[in-house]
Amino acid sequence: MATESNVVDDVQGSPEVEQKDQERHSLDILGTVKKCQLQNGVRHDDYQRYRQYCTRRLKRIRKNRAVEFSHRGQRGKFEKQELTKEICSNSLYFLIPLMNAERAWGYAMQLKQDNELNGEDLRRTAHMIRRLAKAAKWSRKLKEICAAVGDDRTALQAEAYSAWMNGNFFLEKDELKEALPLFSQAKQVYSELSKVSTYDQKELMQEKLDNLELVILYCTRYLSQEGTNAKELADMMSRSKDSSGLIQSKLSKVISESMKEQAHEGYEVSLFGRSIPVRNESTAVLLLSAQSNVKSLESLTSAIQTLNELEWEKVDNLFVETFSKYDDAARNIRNDINKAESSNISTADLPKERFVGELKLLRLYVKVQKLEKVINRNDLLSQRLEKQYEEQVDNQFANDFNKGVNVTEKTSSDKSKGKTKKSSKRSMKSQNLQRMFDKLLQNITTQLEVMEEAGKEAESEETANAEAARLYELQKLVEAKRSYYEGRGLNEANRPDEALSAFEHSLESIQDLLSADARENLGAEDFEALVEFQKRIAGERRVSQAR
């Protein structure tokens, strides 16, 4: 069994437990729930691990001497004992209904996940509804106890938590009229609490408020019978930061149904101005799903430098899911081509040659789209690695400056230190960036080859040429960055002559991008960024010349 950070709920010195002689007790419900979920599997959608953790913690709480509450009677016989306000002498009692509610909710999420992975099962769905009903029941018990013996802030948090949990229960049963006022109540309470909370509490409450707004919007639109199209639903999903909420599952289900309807009515894609019909409904659903993911990624990666590790993990998982959609679509297309070529019968009221030609064009479209998303993903990842590397270098320089180390003599002494002293955090090396840029260059080269093949079938040569020109510019920039970080690594290895050659090559690539012909395609921000990068290369080149 894995060790846990809070193995024992210690009464003395615990922030969750206050002294018995106080009349009112306090518990940060939202913070406690968020901490437990992040540390015990919910961030990775491992709900079984989370509900098992809740069970173990409940067992520890009941064994704690500060809690005079147990279902065990004389000689081990079961005797039911109600949790009442009279026996709640400290805030540890609040954790009993809270952990029971979380355990039931976690079990419901596990069952729902099983339904999504293994197909809908009526018995499993009924079990999930019963678990949510139990979670709602315990949340109402928490609200009752906190209102009686908790302070005002705890009572309000318990009220919002109960409203949210009961709203989830009605939402899953598709009883939106009952769910909407409960979600609105939770939103109102969290809004008021966020005004008088600490910075960390405000962040948690703002995240909760963002997801509550989406749930309320979903309920309002469907109750008003306006409905939502797939684009609006995809936008709602991209705005949701809570991947464990039931609203994500609801939105995914509605989007899937909308895509199936659109695929059944007829769907076509465009490859450089040439329309290609998608006659296989399964393939159409996969491509529509991939497009939905791409729109979500566009909104999520609009500020890539500000994403934390958890948000980047969500983005990366969405990229992987999109690649999987394109792979499945390519497999379907390949199977359709094999079937068509092995049959002498015309398909879809079309001659065999034309039908196979459309499928091959569609296969080419899928290949172009997937490679484009692979390039986007690797480009974003390289930006994050660059930022991490530069921050690491700046921090190291600041530490050396504070210690009085001569930075020009530091290179030779780093090797001996590195052998004896191990860093607790994995360091980023210039070689890591070089490998990343090599991979990106390989992706761009492959895409250019595929686009050359696709350009022969294009109706709009202008569009194809513009995309190829954009890729050539990106290729030049990646080559410049690859040479730049190669030079940085050679300088660190005390090989200035080779580093100087790498910096010269990097400067040549940047000067090509800043030439009069290429400058027309650059925006103001891109031009300024290139000029700044050129200055950095020139500075590193001077360091190599000085050595």
N, C-alpha and C positions, 0 to 999 in steps of 0.2 A: 504494500500500500504506500502511495506516495506521501511524503511528509508535507505538512501544511504549515503556513506561517502562524496560524492561530490555533495551535493544537489544544490549548487549554484556555477556557474563558475564565481568567483570573479575576476575582472580585476586587482584590486590593490593587489600586492603581490603574484599573481598566477605564478607558474613556466612556464605555457604554454603561458602566454601573456606577451609581452614586450611593451615598451613605443612606442607611436605613432610616435615620432620624429625620430625613427630609420628607416633606409631604408630597412634593411633586418630583417626578423623575424625567430624565431626558434621554433621548436616543435619536441620532441622526439616521432616520430610516432610509432615505434615498442614498446617502453616502455608504451606509452599511451594505445595502443591496448591491450597489454598483461595485464595491470592492470585492464582495464575495463572488459576484458573477465573473469579473475580470480575472480573478485569481484561480478560478475553478472550472474553466472549460467553456464558458458561454461565449467568449470572444472567438473561439474556434468552432462554435456550434456543437459542442460536445455536451448535450443536455443530460445524458445519462451520468456522466461524471459529476455534474452540478447537483443533481437530485440526490446522488449518493453522498456527496459532501454535506448537503442539508440534513440528511439522516444522521450522519456521524456527529454533526454539531449539536443536533437536538439531543442525542444521547449524552454528550458531554455536559450540556446545560442541565439536564435532569439529574446528573450525578453531582453537580456542583452543590456545595454545602449552603450556598446563599439562596438556593431555590428549594423551598419546601413544597415540592409538587411532584407527585409520581402517581402512575396508574397501578402500581404494585401494592397489594394489600398484605395481609398476614399470610405467612408461609408461601409467599410467591403467588398467591391467587390474585386475579385481576379484579380491581375495584375502580370503576370509573370515577374520576374526580374532575369537576368543572373548574376551569380557570376563571376566577372571579377577582374583582377589584380588591376585595378584603385581604387576599393572600399576596398581592403584588407589593412587596416591600422594597423592591429595587428595580432598576430598568432592565435587568437580565430577564425578567418575566416577559418583557415585550418581545424578546427574541423567540419565545415559544410559538406564538401565533404567526410571527413574521417568517420564521424558518419553515413552519408547516405550510404556509401559503406559497413560499418559494419552491418547496419540494414538490407540491402538487402542480404548480405552474411549469416547473422544469420537466416533470413527467409528461404533461400535456404537450409541451414543445417537442419532446422526444418522439411521442406518438405521431405528431403532425409531420415531423421530419421523416419518419418511417413511411407514412402515407405518400409523401412526395417522392421518395426514392424507390419504393416498391409497388406503387400503384394504390389507388383508393381502396380501402377496406372498410365496410360498414361497421363491423365489430370494433375495429381500431378507432374509427371516428367517434362512435358512441362512448368508448372508453375515454377518449380525449376530452369530450364534452363533460363527462363526470369528473375528470381531474380538474378542469377549469372551474366547475361548480364548487368543488372542494376548496380550491384556491380562493375563490370569491368569498366563501363562507368564513375561512380563517382571516381574510383581510377585514371582514366586517367585525370579527372578534377583536382584532388588533385595534380597529377604530374605537370600539366600545371601551376597551381597557385603557387606551391612551387618553380618551376623553375624560375618564374618571380619575386616573392617578398620574397622568403625564402633564408636562408643562404645555403652554400654549403652542409653541413651535412644534413639539412632538405630536400634539393632537391634530394640528393642521396637516402635517406631513402624513399622518395615518389616515386622515380623511381623504387626501388626494390619492394616496396609494390604494385605498379601498375603492374609490371611484374608478380609478384606472383598471384595477383587476376585475371589477364587476362589469365594466365596459367591454373588456376583452371577452368575457364570457358571452355577453349578448352579441358582440360583433361576430364571434365564431358561429353563433346560431343564426346569423343573418337577421337579427331583430334590431335593425338600425335605429328605430324610433326610441327604443329603450336605451341603446348604447350612447346616442348623441348627447343627451343631457348629462350623463355621467362623465363623458370625456370633457365636456364643456366645464363641468364642476372642477375636475382635476386641473384643467388649464387655468381656471380662475385662481385656485388656491396656490398653484406653483408661481403664477405671475405675481401675486402679492408677497409670497415668501421670498422671491428672488430680489425684491427691493430692499430687504433687510437681512441679507445673507452675506457670507464671506465670499471672496473671489472664487475659491474652489467650488463652493456650494452653488454659486451663480452659474458656473460653467455646466454643472450637472443638470441644474434646473432648466437652463436654456436649451440643452440638448433634448430634455424631456418635452419642453414646450414646442420645439420644432416638430417633433414626431406627433404630438397631440394635434397640432394644427393640420398636419396631413390627414390624420384619421378623421378629424372633424370635417375637413374639406371633402374627403371620400364619402362620408355619411351624408353630408348636405347635398352633394351633387346627385347621389342616387335616390335620396328621398324626394328631391325636387323633380325627379324623372328626366333630368337633362342628360344624364349619362356623361361619359368621358371617352375620348378617343384614345387610341394606343399611344400617341405622342404625348398627350397630357399625363397619362398614367406612367409612362417611362420617366417623364420629368419629375413626377411625384416620388417615384422610387429613388431617383438619383439624389433628391433632396433629403431622403430619410437616412439618418445616421444610425438608427437602431436596427441592425440586421436581425435581432432576435424577436422583434415585435410581430404580432399576428398580422398587422397591416401589410407587411412585406409579402406575406403568403397570399393575402387577399388580392393585392395589386398584381402579383405574378400570375395568379389564376385568371383574373379578368383580362390581363394583357394576352395571355395564351389563347383564351377564347376569341378575343378580338382578332388575333393574328390568323387563327384558323378560318374565321369568317372571311377575312381579306384574301387569304390564299385560295379559298374555295371560289370566290367571285372572280379571281383572275389577278395574277401579279406578274410584273415584269421589271427587269433591271436594265440599267443603261451602262454600256461600256464605251466610253469616249464618243457619246452621241448616238450610238447604235443600240436600239431597244432589243432586248432579248426576253421572250416570254418564258416564265417558269411554269411548266405544265405539271410537274410533280408536286402535289400538295404538301407532302412531307418536306421536300426540299425548300419550298416557299416559306413554310413555317420556320425552318432553321435560319434562312436568310433574314427574315423579318426579325427574328429574335436577336440575331447578330447585330442588325441595324439598331435595334432598341438598346443593346448594350453599348454600342458606339456613341449614341446620344447621351447616355448616362456618363460615359467616360469623358466626353467633351466638357460636361459641367463639373465633373469631379476634378479634372486635371487643369482647370482654368488657372489655378494658383498652385502649381506643383511644388514650388519652393516652400510653401507654408504647410504642407501636409505633414502630419506626424506619422509615426511608424504604423499605428493602427489603421489610419486612413489610407496610407500607401499600400498596406496589406490588402485592404478592400479593393483598391484600384487594380493591384496586380492579379488578384483572384478573378476580377471581372475581365481582365485581358485574357487570362487562361481560359475562362469560360467561353469567351468570344472565339478564340482559336479553335476550341473544341467544336463549336457550332459550324465553323467553316470546314473543319475536317469531316464532320458528319455529312454536310451538304456535298462535299467533293466525293465522298464514298457513294452517296445516293446517285450522283450524276454518273460516276464511273459504272455503276451497276446498270443504269438506264442505257448507257452507250453499248455495253456488252450485250444486253438483251436486244436492243434495236439492230445491232450489226449481225446478231445470230438469227434474226428473224427476217423473212422476206415480205412480211406484211407491213403495209403502211400504217403509221401510228398517228393518232389525233388528226385524222383527215389530211395528213401531209405526206408527201413522198418520203421514202425512207432516207434519201440523201439529205434532204432539207432538215428533217427532224434530227438526224445525227449531227449535222452541221450546227444547229442551234444548241445542242447539248455540249458540243466541244467549245463553242463560244462561251457558254455558261460556265464551263469548267475553267476557262481562261479568266473569266470575271472573278470567280471565287479565289483563284490563285493570286490575282492582282490585289484583291481586297485584303486577303489574309496577310500578304507580304507588307502591304501598307500599314496595317495595324501592328505587325511585328516591329517594323521600323519605328513607329510612334512609341511603342513600349520601350524599346531599347534606347531610344533618344531620351525619353523621360528618365529612365534609370541612370543613364550616363550623367544627366544633369544633377541628379541626387548624389551620385558618387563624387562628382566634381566638387559639389558643395561640402560634402563630408571631408574630402581630402584637404581642401583649402582651410576649413575650420580647424582641422587637426594640425596643419602646418602653422597657422597663426597661434594656436594655443601653445604649441611646442616652442615657438619663437618667444612668446611672452614669458613662458616658464624659464627658458634659458636666460632671457634678459634680466629677470628678477633674481636669478641665482648668480648673475655675473659671469655667465659662460661666454667665451669668445665664439661668436657664431661662425666665423670663417675657419676656426680650428676644430669645429664641432664634428665635422664629417668623419675624420679619422678615428675619433674617440667613441663614436656611436656604435661601432661594430662590437667592441669589447663589452660595452654596457649591455648591448642587446642580447649577448649570450648568457649573461648572468641574471638579468632582471627581466621578468616576464610581465607584460601589461595585462591588467584584468580585463581590458576592453580590446577587442580585435582591431588592430590598426589598419588603416587604408594606405596602400602603397601605390606608387605611380604605375607599377606593372599591372595592377588590377584595372586601372583606367585604360591602359594600352590594350589589354585583352577585350575590354568592353567596346572600344572603338574599332578594333579589328573585326569583331562580330558584326558591328553596325555597318562597316564598309562592305562586308560580305553580303549582308542583307540588301544593301543598296545596289550592289553589282547584279545580284540575282533579279531584283525588281526591274532594273533597266533592261536586262535581257528579256524578261517576260513582257515588258511594255513594248519592246521592239516588235515582238511577235503579235501583240495585241494591236499595235498601231497599224498593221497591214489590214485589219478588219474594221478600223475606225472610220466613222463617217465624218467626224470633226477632227481634222488633222491639227487644227489650232489648239484644241484642248489637250490632245496627246503630246504635242510639242511643249506646251506650257508645263505640263506635269513632268516631262522629262527634264526640262530646264531647271525646275525646282529641285529635282533629285540630284542633278549635277552640281548645283550650288551646295546642297547639303553634303554631298560627297567631298567637295573641296574643303568645307568647314571641318568635317570629321577628320580628314587627312591632316589638316592644320593642328587640330587638337591632339591627335594621336602623336604627331611629331613633337609637339610642345611638351607633353607629359613624358615622352621618351627622353627628351633632353633633360627634364627635371630629374628623372631617375638616374641618368648618366652623371649629372652634376653631384647627386647624392653619393654615387659610387666613386667620386673623384676621378672622372674621366672627361675632363673639360673639352678636349679636342673633338671627341665624338658628339658631345652635347652641342657644341657650336654648330656642327653640321646639321643636327636635327632641328635646331632653332632656325637656321637659314632656310631649310625646307619648309618649315611652318610659316615663316614670313612670306615666302613666295606664294603659298596657297592663299594667304590672307590678302596679299596685294592683288592677286587675280580676282578675288571677290570684290575688292574695292575699286576695280578698274571702272572706267567710264561706261563700258557696255553693261557690266553686271550691276552697277549701282542703280540703274533704272528700276530693277526689280526689287530693290531693298526698301523697306520702310524706314522711317526716321529712327525708331528704337533699335532696329536690327543694325542699321549703319553705325549708330553710337556704340552698340555692344561690340561690333567688329573693331572699331577704332580703339576701344578700351583694351580689347584682347591683343591687338597689335602692339600696344604700349607694354603690356605684360611680357610679351615674347621678347621685345627689344630689351627690356630690363633684365630678363634671364640671360639673354645673349651677352650682355655686358658683364654679367657675373662670370660667365664661361671665359670671356676674353681676359678678365682680370686674373683668373686662375692660371 
